Amino acid sequence: MDSFVPVTPIQLQIRKIIFENHNDVDEKFTNDEIFEKIKQNGDLDPSWIIDDIESYFMDICNSGLARNIAQNFTTIWMKLFEPMKKQHCNTCNFDVYLGMNEKPICPNPLCNSTI
Ligand SMILES: [Zn+2]
């Protein structure tokens, strides 16, 4: 029974954190660093551990935003394929962050509108 619903979908939180802290194609970042920032922001189920958000990192690798360059137990190192840009989705009214060459589809899973 998992009834916690974040104000901002986790997918959008992850992308915003990468945009604000790691928007550099030469820089490596880890899922642990992103998860720490999500926890600091406090908009997540407090019972979550790093394993609970692994699938979200698979998603950003599958979408062509980032690639997995190394993994050690639960830590995943990633790099962006291309810089990210901030956009606004007029359908769900969130600011969203996409890679320059990603498809212009809102990454909010409840929205998925074309931007
Ligand atoms: Zn949207």
Backbone and ligand atoms as CSV (ligand in chain L), in Angstrom:
chain,resi,resn,atom,element,x,y,z
A,1,MET,N,N,0.852,-1.195,0.000
A,1,MET,CA,C,0.000,0.000,0.000
A,1,MET,C,C,0.883,1.238,0.000
A,2,ASP,N,N,1.028,1.823,-1.129
A,2,ASP,CA,C,1.884,2.994,-1.281
A,2,ASP,C,C,1.016,4.143,-1.746
A,3,SER,N,N,0.643,4.998,-0.823
A,3,SER,CA,C,-0.309,6.044,-1.180
A,3,SER,C,C,0.345,7.406,-1.322
A,4,PHE,N,N,1.674,7.474,-1.124
A,4,PHE,CA,C,2.333,8.778,-1.220
A,4,PHE,C,C,2.384,9.236,-2.669
A,5,VAL,N,N,1.907,10.446,-2.915
A,5,VAL,CA,C,1.978,11.019,-4.260
A,5,VAL,C,C,2.750,12.332,-4.163
A,6,PRO,N,N,3.924,12.399,-4.775
A,6,PRO,CA,C,4.691,13.642,-4.682
A,6,PRO,C,C,3.991,14.797,-5.402
A,7,VAL,N,N,4.217,16.016,-4.935
A,7,VAL,CA,C,3.641,17.198,-5.591
A,7,VAL,C,C,4.170,17.290,-7.018
A,8,THR,N,N,5.471,17.099,-7.160
A,8,THR,CA,C,6.106,17.073,-8.482
A,8,THR,C,C,6.520,15.647,-8.764
A,9,PRO,N,N,6.082,15.071,-9.888
A,9,PRO,CA,C,6.471,13.687,-10.172
A,9,PRO,C,C,7.988,13.488,-10.075
A,10,ILE,N,N,8.379,12.335,-9.563
A,10,ILE,CA,C,9.803,12.039,-9.355
A,10,ILE,C,C,10.599,12.223,-10.654
A,11,GLN,N,N,10.005,11.836,-11.766
A,11,GLN,CA,C,10.707,11.976,-13.054
A,11,GLN,C,C,11.111,13.433,-13.300
A,12,LEU,N,N,10.209,14.357,-12.949
A,12,LEU,CA,C,10.508,15.778,-13.176
A,12,LEU,C,C,11.509,16.284,-12.153
A,13,GLN,N,N,11.428,15.775,-10.917
A,13,GLN,CA,C,12.412,16.166,-9.896
A,13,GLN,C,C,13.819,15.756,-10.318
A,14,ILE,N,N,13.952,14.529,-10.820
A,14,ILE,CA,C,15.269,14.029,-11.226
A,14,ILE,C,C,15.834,14.900,-12.350
A,15,ARG,N,N,15.015,15.183,-13.343
A,15,ARG,CA,C,15.490,15.980,-14.471
A,15,ARG,C,C,15.868,17.392,-14.045
A,16,LYS,N,N,15.097,17.969,-13.138
A,16,LYS,CA,C,15.411,19.326,-12.675
A,16,LYS,C,C,16.744,19.342,-11.927
A,17,ILE,N,N,16.961,18.353,-11.090
A,17,ILE,CA,C,18.204,18.279,-10.325
A,17,ILE,C,C,19.402,18.104,-11.263
A,18,ILE,N,N,19.252,17.264,-12.265
A,18,ILE,CA,C,20.353,17.096,-13.219
A,18,ILE,C,C,20.598,18.415,-13.953
A,19,PHE,N,N,19.525,19.067,-14.366
A,19,PHE,CA,C,19.658,20.339,-15.086
A,19,PHE,C,C,20.373,21.387,-14.232
A,20,GLU,N,N,19.994,21.470,-12.968
A,20,GLU,CA,C,20.537,22.528,-12.113
A,20,GLU,C,C,21.948,22.241,-11.619
A,21,ASN,N,N,22.321,20.974,-11.550
A,21,ASN,CA,C,23.600,20.627,-10.925
A,21,ASN,C,C,24.589,19.945,-11.856
A,22,HIS,N,N,24.111,19.343,-12.903
A,22,HIS,CA,C,24.998,18.502,-13.730
A,22,HIS,C,C,24.750,18.703,-15.217
A,23,ASN,N,N,24.387,19.920,-15.617
A,23,ASN,CA,C,24.057,20.134,-17.028
A,23,ASN,C,C,25.335,20.387,-17.831
A,24,ASP,N,N,26.155,19.354,-17.910
A,24,ASP,CA,C,27.474,19.456,-18.525
A,24,ASP,C,C,27.806,18.058,-19.052
A,25,VAL,N,N,27.959,17.947,-20.360
A,25,VAL,CA,C,28.129,16.618,-20.953
A,25,VAL,C,C,29.445,15.959,-20.548
A,26,ASP,N,N,30.387,16.738,-19.997
A,26,ASP,CA,C,31.673,16.161,-19.588
A,26,ASP,C,C,31.665,15.698,-18.136
A,27,GLU,N,N,30.581,15.968,-17.436
A,27,GLU,CA,C,30.545,15.678,-16.003
A,27,GLU,C,C,29.825,14.363,-15.734
A,28,LYS,N,N,30.379,13.595,-14.809
A,28,LYS,CA,C,29.695,12.388,-14.354
A,28,LYS,C,C,28.826,12.733,-13.144
A,29,PHE,N,N,27.733,12.058,-13.008
A,29,PHE,CA,C,26.935,12.191,-11.789
A,29,PHE,C,C,26.383,10.816,-11.445
A,30,THR,N,N,25.951,10.664,-10.199
A,30,THR,CA,C,25.453,9.355,-9.762
A,30,THR,C,C,24.003,9.442,-9.305
A,31,ASN,N,N,23.351,8.292,-9.330
A,31,ASN,CA,C,21.995,8.209,-8.790
A,31,ASN,C,C,21.980,8.560,-7.302
A,32,ASP,N,N,23.064,8.253,-6.590
A,32,ASP,CA,C,23.116,8.580,-5.154
A,32,ASP,C,C,23.062,10.094,-4.922
A,33,GLU,N,N,23.812,10.837,-5.751
A,33,GLU,CA,C,23.814,12.303,-5.609
A,33,GLU,C,C,22.426,12.875,-5.874
A,34,ILE,N,N,21.786,12.353,-6.905
A,34,ILE,CA,C,20.450,12.854,-7.250
A,34,ILE,C,C,19.459,12.489,-6.142
A,35,PHE,N,N,19.567,11.271,-5.642
A,35,PHE,CA,C,18.643,10.823,-4.599
A,35,PHE,C,C,18.811,11.666,-3.332
A,36,GLU,N,N,20.055,12.020,-2.975
A,36,GLU,CA,C,20.292,12.884,-1.804
A,36,GLU,C,C,19.557,14.219,-1.969
A,37,LYS,N,N,19.611,14.780,-3.179
A,37,LYS,CA,C,18.953,16.071,-3.419
A,37,LYS,C,C,17.431,15.919,-3.360
A,38,ILE,N,N,16.931,14.820,-3.897
A,38,ILE,CA,C,15.480,14.586,-3.816
A,38,ILE,C,C,15.071,14.525,-2.339
A,39,LYS,N,N,15.878,13.830,-1.529
A,39,LYS,CA,C,15.550,13.718,-0.105
A,39,LYS,C,C,15.611,15.079,0.580
A,40,GLN,N,N,16.615,15.888,0.224
A,40,GLN,CA,C,16.716,17.237,0.820
A,40,GLN,C,C,15.485,18.061,0.484
A,41,ASN,N,N,14.984,17.901,-0.743
A,41,ASN,CA,C,13.804,18.666,-1.149
A,41,ASN,C,C,12.539,18.146,-0.469
A,42,GLY,N,N,12.551,16.881,-0.074
A,42,GLY,CA,C,11.490,16.356,0.777
A,42,GLY,C,C,10.213,15.932,0.092
A,43,ASP,N,N,10.192,15.981,-1.252
A,43,ASP,CA,C,8.956,15.653,-1.956
A,43,ASP,C,C,9.008,14.208,-2.469
A,44,LEU,N,N,9.121,13.286,-1.530
A,44,LEU,CA,C,9.139,11.864,-1.899
A,44,LEU,C,C,8.623,11.054,-0.723
A,45,ASP,N,N,8.303,9.825,-1.005
A,45,ASP,CA,C,7.885,8.918,0.057
A,45,ASP,C,C,9.071,8.733,1.007
A,46,PRO,N,N,8.930,9.094,2.293
A,46,PRO,CA,C,10.085,9.039,3.204
A,46,PRO,C,C,10.620,7.634,3.434
A,47,SER,N,N,9.859,6.631,3.066
A,47,SER,CA,C,10.349,5.262,3.264
A,47,SER,C,C,11.230,4.791,2.098
A,48,TRP,N,N,11.354,5.603,1.057
A,48,TRP,CA,C,12.091,5.153,-0.119
A,48,TRP,C,C,13.587,5.060,0.129
A,49,ILE,N,N,14.186,4.062,-0.482
A,49,ILE,CA,C,15.641,3.944,-0.504
A,49,ILE,C,C,16.082,3.988,-1.966
A,50,ILE,N,N,17.394,3.974,-2.166
A,50,ILE,CA,C,17.930,4.165,-3.517
A,50,ILE,C,C,17.351,3.153,-4.510
A,51,ASP,N,N,17.119,1.925,-4.060
A,51,ASP,CA,C,16.585,0.908,-4.972
A,51,ASP,C,C,15.214,1.292,-5.541
A,52,ASP,N,N,14.464,2.070,-4.769
A,52,ASP,CA,C,13.113,2.422,-5.208
A,52,ASP,C,C,13.104,3.372,-6.394
A,53,ILE,N,N,14.209,4.064,-6.616
A,53,ILE,CA,C,14.199,4.993,-7.753
A,53,ILE,C,C,15.062,4.508,-8.915
A,54,GLU,N,N,15.575,3.282,-8.813
A,54,GLU,CA,C,16.435,2.785,-9.897
A,54,GLU,C,C,15.721,2.817,-11.250
A,55,SER,N,N,14.447,2.452,-11.266
A,55,SER,CA,C,13.739,2.387,-12.554
A,55,SER,C,C,13.652,3.761,-13.218
A,56,TYR,N,N,13.632,4.833,-12.403
A,56,TYR,CA,C,13.570,6.174,-12.995
A,56,TYR,C,C,14.870,6.509,-13.726
A,57,PHE,N,N,15.975,5.974,-13.200
A,57,PHE,CA,C,17.251,6.216,-13.879
A,57,PHE,C,C,17.359,5.358,-15.138
A,58,MET,N,N,16.777,4.162,-15.107
A,58,MET,CA,C,16.701,3.368,-16.340
A,58,MET,C,C,15.940,4.155,-17.400
A,59,ASP,N,N,14.867,4.815,-16.959
A,59,ASP,CA,C,14.040,5.564,-17.915
A,59,ASP,C,C,14.833,6.673,-18.607
A,60,ILE,N,N,15.634,7.427,-17.842
A,60,ILE,CA,C,16.344,8.533,-18.496
A,60,ILE,C,C,17.477,8.015,-19.379
A,61,CYS,N,N,17.947,6.799,-19.102
A,61,CYS,CA,C,18.914,6.191,-20.020
A,61,CYS,C,C,18.188,5.691,-21.269
A,62,ASN,N,N,17.022,5.088,-21.093
A,62,ASN,CA,C,16.270,4.580,-22.245
A,62,ASN,C,C,15.740,5.706,-23.127
A,63,SER,N,N,15.490,6.857,-22.532
A,63,SER,CA,C,14.913,7.961,-23.311
A,63,SER,C,C,15.966,8.675,-24.149
A,64,GLY,N,N,17.243,8.353,-23.909
A,64,GLY,CA,C,18.294,9.011,-24.678
A,64,GLY,C,C,18.825,10.268,-24.025
A,65,LEU,N,N,18.422,10.552,-22.784
A,65,LEU,CA,C,18.948,11.730,-22.098
A,65,LEU,C,C,20.361,11.483,-21.578
A,66,ALA,N,N,20.565,10.319,-20.961
A,66,ALA,CA,C,21.844,10.022,-20.304
A,66,ALA,C,C,22.241,8.592,-20.612
A,67,ARG,N,N,23.487,8.285,-20.317
A,67,ARG,CA,C,23.917,6.901,-20.474
A,67,ARG,C,C,24.597,6.441,-19.196
A,68,ASN,N,N,24.418,5.160,-18.935
A,68,ASN,CA,C,25.042,4.510,-17.786
A,68,ASN,C,C,26.485,4.222,-18.170
A,69,ILE,N,N,27.457,4.820,-17.451
A,69,ILE,CA,C,28.855,4.606,-17.827
A,69,ILE,C,C,29.564,3.657,-16.871
A,70,ALA,N,N,28.986,3.424,-15.699
A,70,ALA,CA,C,29.594,2.478,-14.759
A,70,ALA,C,C,28.592,2.178,-13.667
A,71,GLN,N,N,28.769,1.028,-13.038
A,71,GLN,CA,C,27.858,0.669,-11.962
A,71,GLN,C,C,28.614,-0.139,-10.928
A,72,ASN,N,N,28.340,0.144,-9.662
A,72,ASN,CA,C,28.971,-0.594,-8.576
A,72,ASN,C,C,27.909,-0.804,-7.506
A,73,PHE,N,N,27.396,-2.001,-7.378
A,73,PHE,CA,C,26.262,-2.278,-6.511
A,73,PHE,C,C,25.107,-1.341,-6.877
A,74,THR,N,N,24.622,-0.546,-5.950
A,74,THR,CA,C,23.464,0.290,-6.279
A,74,THR,C,C,23.853,1.641,-6.875
A,75,THR,N,N,25.150,1.945,-6.934
A,75,THR,CA,C,25.561,3.241,-7.472
A,75,THR,C,C,25.709,3.159,-8.994
A,76,ILE,N,N,25.053,4.075,-9.677
A,76,ILE,CA,C,25.137,4.149,-11.141
A,76,ILE,C,C,25.747,5.500,-11.505
A,77,TRP,N,N,26.835,5.460,-12.279
A,77,TRP,CA,C,27.414,6.704,-12.803
A,77,TRP,C,C,26.831,6.944,-14.179
A,78,MET,N,N,26.448,8.185,-14.412
A,78,MET,CA,C,25.838,8.526,-15.698
A,78,MET,C,C,26.470,9.784,-16.262
A,79,LYS,N,N,26.283,9.947,-17.559
A,79,LYS,CA,C,26.682,11.166,-18.256
A,79,LYS,C,C,25.559,11.557,-19.202
A,80,LEU,N,N,25.376,12.852,-19.369
A,80,LEU,CA,C,24.391,13.313,-20.350
A,80,LEU,C,C,24.929,13.102,-21.758
A,81,PHE,N,N,24.039,12.800,-22.682
A,81,PHE,CA,C,24.425,12.757,-24.091
A,81,PHE,C,C,24.580,14.166,-24.656
A,82,GLU,N,N,23.786,15.079,-24.158
A,82,GLU,CA,C,23.753,16.435,-24.702
A,82,GLU,C,C,23.237,17.358,-23.602
A,83,PRO,N,N,23.490,18.657,-23.721
A,83,PRO,CA,C,22.988,19.572,-22.698
A,83,PRO,C,C,21.465,19.541,-22.627
A,84,MET,N,N,20.962,19.928,-21.461
A,84,MET,CA,C,19.513,19.981,-21.266
A,84,MET,C,C,19.029,21.415,-21.396
A,85,LYS,N,N,17.770,21.545,-21.748
A,85,LYS,CA,C,17.149,22.866,-21.802
A,85,LYS,C,C,15.856,22.843,-21.007
A,86,LYS,N,N,15.544,24.007,-20.456
A,86,LYS,CA,C,14.311,24.147,-19.684
A,86,LYS,C,C,13.171,24.499,-20.624
A,87,GLN,N,N,12.058,23.832,-20.441
A,87,GLN,CA,C,10.869,24.144,-21.232
A,87,GLN,C,C,9.675,24.160,-20.294
A,88,HIS,N,N,8.580,24.649,-20.806
A,88,HIS,CA,C,7.363,24.652,-19.994
A,88,HIS,C,C,6.286,23.883,-20.727
A,89,CYS,N,N,5.656,22.971,-20.011
A,89,CYS,CA,C,4.560,22.219,-20.603
A,89,CYS,C,C,3.254,22.929,-20.269
A,90,ASN,N,N,2.568,23.377,-21.292
A,90,ASN,CA,C,1.324,24.106,-21.074
A,90,ASN,C,C,0.160,23.186,-20.731
A,91,THR,N,N,0.348,21.895,-20.937
A,91,THR,CA,C,-0.737,20.959,-20.632
A,91,THR,C,C,-0.789,20.660,-19.136
A,92,CYS,N,N,0.365,20.275,-18.547
A,92,CYS,CA,C,0.365,19.963,-17.110
A,92,CYS,C,C,0.879,21.138,-16.282
A,93,ASN,N,N,1.379,22.164,-16.947
A,93,ASN,CA,C,1.823,23.395,-16.295
A,93,ASN,C,C,3.050,23.208,-15.412
A,94,PHE,N,N,3.875,22.218,-15.715
A,94,PHE,CA,C,5.155,22.066,-15.035
A,94,PHE,C,C,6.274,22.587,-15.932
A,95,ASP,N,N,7.340,23.100,-15.306
A,95,ASP,CA,C,8.584,23.287,-16.041
A,95,ASP,C,C,9.203,21.912,-16.213
A,96,VAL,N,N,9.666,21.623,-17.404
A,96,VAL,CA,C,10.256,20.316,-17.672
A,96,VAL,C,C,11.621,20.522,-18.333
A,97,TYR,N,N,12.466,19.522,-18.217
A,97,TYR,CA,C,13.859,19.639,-18.652
A,97,TYR,C,C,14.165,18.474,-19.574
A,98,LEU,N,N,14.541,18.813,-20.797
A,98,LEU,CA,C,14.773,17.791,-21.817
A,98,LEU,C,C,16.165,17.953,-22.398
A,99,GLY,N,N,16.731,16.838,-22.860
A,99,GLY,CA,C,17.963,16.907,-23.628
A,99,GLY,C,C,17.692,17.592,-24.960
A,100,MET,N,N,18.722,18.259,-25.492
A,100,MET,CA,C,18.561,19.050,-26.722
A,100,MET,C,C,17.951,18.238,-27.865
A,101,ASN,N,N,18.299,16.978,-27.956
A,101,ASN,CA,C,17.815,16.163,-29.071
A,101,ASN,C,C,16.797,15.111,-28.654
A,102,GLU,N,N,16.328,15.206,-27.411
A,102,GLU,CA,C,15.259,14.278,-27.014
A,102,GLU,C,C,13.961,14.655,-27.727
A,103,LYS,N,N,13.100,13.680,-27.859
A,103,LYS,CA,C,11.782,13.971,-28.431
A,103,LYS,C,C,11.069,15.010,-27.558
A,104,PRO,N,N,10.381,15.972,-28.163
A,104,PRO,CA,C,9.702,17.016,-27.375
A,104,PRO,C,C,8.404,16.515,-26.764
A,105,ILE,N,N,8.572,15.530,-25.887
A,105,ILE,CA,C,7.428,14.937,-25.199
A,105,ILE,C,C,7.594,15.244,-23.715
A,106,CYS,N,N,6.521,15.695,-23.087
A,106,CYS,CA,C,6.578,16.015,-21.658
A,106,CYS,C,C,6.960,14.767,-20.868
A,107,PRO,N,N,8.025,14.848,-20.031
A,107,PRO,CA,C,8.432,13.685,-19.254
A,107,PRO,C,C,7.576,13.412,-18.017
A,108,ASN,N,N,6.568,14.223,-17.793
A,108,ASN,CA,C,5.620,13.931,-16.723
A,108,ASN,C,C,4.783,12.723,-17.148
A,109,PRO,N,N,4.888,11.614,-16.397
A,109,PRO,CA,C,4.206,10.385,-16.828
A,109,PRO,C,C,2.685,10.515,-16.834
A,110,LEU,N,N,2.164,11.517,-16.113
A,110,LEU,CA,C,0.718,11.727,-16.097
A,110,LEU,C,C,0.271,12.627,-17.251
A,111,CYS,N,N,1.218,13.067,-18.066
A,111,CYS,CA,C,0.917,14.056,-19.102
A,111,CYS,C,C,1.296,13.521,-20.486
A,112,ASN,N,N,2.598,13.380,-20.726
A,112,ASN,CA,C,3.103,12.850,-22.011
A,112,ASN,C,C,2.650,13.653,-23.231
A,113,SER,N,N,2.363,14.936,-23.037
A,113,SER,CA,C,1.940,15.763,-24.179
A,113,SER,C,C,3.135,16.181,-25.016
A,114,THR,N,N,2.881,16.526,-26.241
A,114,THR,CA,C,3.925,17.114,-27.077
A,114,THR,C,C,4.121,18.568,-26.640
A,115,ILE,N,N,5.390,18.951,-26.517
A,115,ILE,CA,C,5.683,20.316,-26.055
A,115,ILE,C,C,5.970,21.199,-27.267
L,1,ZN,ZN,ZN,3.157,18.015,-19.368
